[in-house]
Amino acid sequence: MEIESLVVLRGRPSLQAWCPQCGEETEMIPLNAVGVVSNLLPAEVQDWIESSELHHTVAPDGSALICLNSLLRRVRRATGADPPLI
């Protein structure tokens, strides 16, 4: 038996921003808030950004914004829940 679940907690309104890689407006989270949606450390996520595995952009204040869709896909791939994209 295989069980998969995803819990998304919202403590504030979502941040919508343009994701250049998705080519659409999507939900974004600041790099320093990644720990809120996963047990990943910001340094791990930074490695994924540098390897182009995560969609990201820069906020007006200069902070990194991560595309939540690409983060969820990457986490699923790391856990074996999602096959790699070809």
C-alpha positions as CSV (number, residue, x, y, z in Angstrom):
1,M,0.0,0.0,0.0
2,E,1.3,3.4,-0.9
3,I,0.0,6.6,0.6
4,E,1.0,10.0,-0.5
5,S,-0.2,13.2,1.0
6,L,0.5,16.9,0.7
7,V,-0.4,19.5,3.2
8,V,-0.3,23.2,2.3
9,L,-0.6,25.6,5.2
10,R,-1.4,29.2,4.5
11,G,-0.5,31.7,7.1
12,R,-0.8,34.7,4.8
13,P,-2.1,35.5,1.3
14,S,-0.1,33.8,-1.4
15,L,2.5,35.7,-3.3
16,Q,1.7,35.7,-7.0
17,A,4.6,36.5,-9.4
18,W,5.6,35.9,-13.0
19,C,7.6,32.7,-13.4
20,P,9.8,33.1,-16.5
21,Q,10.4,29.3,-16.8
22,C,6.6,28.4,-16.5
23,G,5.7,31.4,-18.7
24,E,2.8,32.3,-16.4
25,E,1.9,33.9,-13.1
26,T,2.2,31.4,-10.3
27,E,2.5,31.1,-6.6
28,M,6.0,32.0,-5.3
29,I,7.6,31.7,-1.9
30,P,10.7,33.5,-0.6
31,L,13.8,31.3,-0.3
32,N,13.9,31.9,3.4
33,A,10.3,30.5,3.7
34,V,11.1,27.2,2.1
35,G,11.3,25.6,5.5
36,V,7.6,26.4,6.0
37,V,6.5,24.0,3.2
38,S,9.3,21.4,3.5
39,N,12.0,20.2,5.7
40,L,14.6,21.5,3.2
41,L,17.3,23.9,4.3
42,P,17.7,27.1,2.3
43,A,21.2,25.9,1.4
44,E,19.8,22.8,-0.3
45,V,17.3,24.8,-2.2
46,Q,20.1,27.2,-3.2
47,D,22.0,24.3,-4.7
48,W,18.9,23.3,-6.7
49,I,18.5,26.9,-7.9
50,E,22.2,27.0,-9.1
51,S,21.7,23.7,-10.9
52,S,18.6,25.1,-12.7
53,E,16.3,22.5,-11.1
54,L,14.0,25.1,-9.6
55,H,12.2,27.9,-11.3
56,H,13.0,31.2,-9.6
57,T,13.0,34.9,-10.0
58,V,14.1,37.9,-8.0
59,A,11.7,40.1,-5.9
60,P,11.9,43.9,-6.1
61,D,13.8,43.8,-2.8
62,G,16.5,41.5,-4.3
63,S,15.4,38.3,-2.5
64,A,15.0,35.0,-4.3
65,L,11.5,33.8,-5.0
66,I,10.9,30.2,-5.7
67,C,8.1,28.9,-8.0
68,L,6.1,26.6,-5.7
69,N,5.1,24.3,-8.5
70,S,8.7,23.6,-9.5
71,L,9.7,23.1,-5.8
72,L,6.9,20.5,-5.3
73,R,8.0,18.7,-8.5
74,R,11.6,18.7,-7.4
75,V,10.8,17.4,-3.9
76,R,8.6,14.6,-5.4
77,R,11.5,13.6,-7.7
78,A,13.9,13.6,-4.7
79,T,11.6,11.2,-2.8
80,G,10.9,9.0,-5.8
81,A,7.3,10.0,-6.0
82,D,7.6,11.7,-9.4
83,P,9.4,10.3,-12.4
84,P,12.1,12.5,-13.9
85,L,11.1,14.8,-16.8
86,I,12.4,13.8,-20.2
